[in-house]
Amino acid sequence: TVLPVVGYNVQDPEGTTHFTYSIDTGPYSDKYTINTTTGSLAFSEDVYVNGTTTHTLTVTISDDIGNAVSASVEITIQNVNHAPVFANLPNSVNVLETTAAGSTLFTVTASDEDMEDTVTVDVQAMSTGAASYFTFNTADMSLTLLPTITLDYEHISQYNVSLQVTDGVISSIETLTINVVDVNESPSFTTDCFYIQVDEGKTYVSGRNLHVLLNTTLDYETCQNMNMSLQVHDGLNVSNVHSLQVTVTDVNEAPRFLSQEYVFTVNEQTAGGHVGGPIPVVDDDIGDTVSFDIVSGTGAAYLDINSQNGNLSFMVDYDVDLPWMTSQLSVIIKVTDNGGLTGTTTVKVGVQDVNDNVPLFDMSSYMTTTYNDALIGSILLVVNASDADSGINAILQYTISQTSSLFMVSNNGEIYLLSSLSGYTAGTVLNFTIIVSDSGVPQLSSEANIEILIAENNQGISLQSANTESESIEDYIQKPEYYGLMIASGGLFLALVTVAFCLYQKSCQKLNTKGLSQ
């Protein structure tokens, strides 16, 4: 990667314009190459840093006859966060329905180019019924069957599990489909033969009551009809077989969410942007359809839900930079089946700020005046910028666009003098560009122009030419800023003359009054 151009200010008394550039041996010198003709620097290998690191290269510049001079180039390398990714997650896996309870079905691996980042994987959402069958271990990133659960192809043949990988800043979500593979099972009888015992001398056909008691709860969705064969035995003889058929009548059961609370984390986005879901719901009634709606909550005015599948989305353009749009929303979701029964759950949504505002200076250009005997370390000018984003996206830093031996800017916008200005004649105008950058990803920035007019010992401005880093006074007086300075100076002079005249007049009045009293 070629680095930003370094502006070498090289002069040769003999007028040589062709120079040869090289890097002196030292720390980090093996990580860079240099164009011997232009002096441009580039990385010689991939470079990774933790946070931000700064180091200095020594560049030697020589002319055609072997004269050489060295200069120091300070290079700051800043870490760029990369998104973590799943390394081995397929679209689907096939699992036999006879897989033992508690078995590990799949182990996820994830990676991140940023070696210092901590990567975590967790479940973001599950399809209907999946939470009752599977659990995910965040420690070893394994998806397993619950210890007391076995799969049944005839009941549910497919599940979806959405997994989220994150490094704490950037997240990505992928869905794993679990296909349950049918295994041929042995047939079995659906009913047993039941016997009862009655008092001796009393026959079955005499009108005695037979009570059939339930030893478990009936479930229409798993069994609609039951057949029983009944016989009466008196200890010696057995009656003929009597068949009893029981028909189970369906009763509407309320739909229910798999969890009392769901949490989603999303970036701020425009209306219609996906927030989370579908939210898994269980309804034991065969053929029942359900609908979703938002009942209440702080997010009710901003979130919308698909009534058919439970997908949550933004109803408006949501921007946490606006004071009335908070980073935490909560809504109560209601699910209703076609029989009118309902269930509710709470959904909490954390909205993350997106770096979508460029930091801006309060002025497009700044101008100030200083003297060529100004003290090194003195503050010449304070610039100010602001960013409409929040959090880390609103943390600003200032830099000067080109390496300067004269000036330095602090992170609060104060521009300091680094070296003496005694070599600059009065009337010289020094120009450079200052950059303000935020700390978001991607990083955004803007620029402002700085003009510093050099005066000499507060004695006025001389009309002399500037060096290669400056601007002549003849060029400067063609700018509107020059006329503004002249007008301001003239106004100050007129104000001083007015004050002096008023003081003189007041003094004369006192003398006249004194003369009259005598």
Secondary structure as GFF3:
##gff-version 3
##sequence-region A 1 518
A	DSSP	beta_strand	20	23	.	.	.	ID=ss1
A	DSSP	three_ten_helix	29	31	.	.	.	ID=ss2
A	DSSP	beta_strand	32	34	.	.	.	ID=ss3
A	DSSP	beta_strand	41	43	.	.	.	ID=ss4
A	DSSP	beta_strand	52	62	.	.	.	ID=ss5
A	DSSP	beta_strand	68	78	.	.	.	ID=ss6
A	DSSP	beta_strand	85	86	.	.	.	ID=ss7
A	DSSP	beta_strand	92	96	.	.	.	ID=ss8
A	DSSP	beta_strand	104	107	.	.	.	ID=ss9
A	DSSP	beta_strand	110	111	.	.	.	ID=ss10
A	DSSP	beta_strand	120	126	.	.	.	ID=ss11
A	DSSP	three_ten_helix	130	132	.	.	.	ID=ss12
A	DSSP	beta_strand	134	137	.	.	.	ID=ss13
A	DSSP	beta_strand	142	145	.	.	.	ID=ss14
A	DSSP	beta_strand	158	166	.	.	.	ID=ss15
A	DSSP	beta_strand	171	181	.	.	.	ID=ss16
A	DSSP	beta_strand	193	196	.	.	.	ID=ss17
A	DSSP	three_ten_helix	204	206	.	.	.	ID=ss18
A	DSSP	beta_strand	225	232	.	.	.	ID=ss19
A	DSSP	beta_strand	242	247	.	.	.	ID=ss20
A	DSSP	beta_strand	256	257	.	.	.	ID=ss21
A	DSSP	beta_strand	261	267	.	.	.	ID=ss22
A	DSSP	beta_strand	274	276	.	.	.	ID=ss23
A	DSSP	beta_strand	281	282	.	.	.	ID=ss24
A	DSSP	beta_strand	290	297	.	.	.	ID=ss25
A	DSSP	beta_strand	303	305	.	.	.	ID=ss26
A	DSSP	beta_strand	312	314	.	.	.	ID=ss27
A	DSSP	beta_strand	328	337	.	.	.	ID=ss28
A	DSSP	beta_strand	342	352	.	.	.	ID=ss29
A	DSSP	beta_strand	360	361	.	.	.	ID=ss30
A	DSSP	beta_strand	365	371	.	.	.	ID=ss31
A	DSSP	beta_strand	379	382	.	.	.	ID=ss32
A	DSSP	beta_strand	385	386	.	.	.	ID=ss33
A	DSSP	three_ten_helix	391	394	.	.	.	ID=ss34
A	DSSP	beta_strand	396	400	.	.	.	ID=ss35
A	DSSP	beta_strand	407	409	.	.	.	ID=ss36
A	DSSP	beta_strand	414	417	.	.	.	ID=ss37
A	DSSP	beta_strand	429	438	.	.	.	ID=ss38
A	DSSP	beta_strand	445	455	.	.	.	ID=ss39
A	DSSP	beta_strand	470	471	.	.	.	ID=ss40
A	DSSP	alpha_helix	473	476	.	.	.	ID=ss41
A	DSSP	alpha_helix	480	517	.	.	.	ID=ss42
###
